[in-house]
Amino acid sequence: MKELTEEDPATLRNWIRLDREQYEELLALITPLIQKQDTNMRRAVTAAERLTLTLRFLASVILRLTNRIGDVKAVRRAKIR
């Protein structure tokens, strides 16, 4: 995840729909709320990883819904004509 935020701003924006500044600001706001502690058994998922995965999930769901709604509108227009 760290590579994604540091390498290519266009890829980051495409992947999570935020630019780096927005991502960093959001991360700073929610880190105290989502940060977990490491245990003896495993390393905790970092706040940055949790945020990135959540944003990617939400972006993909919104994209799927947008495509589905777009298809419904096209079908309705075809039926009306």
Helices and strands as residue ranges (DSSP letters): H 2-7, H 9-16, H 20-34, H 47-80
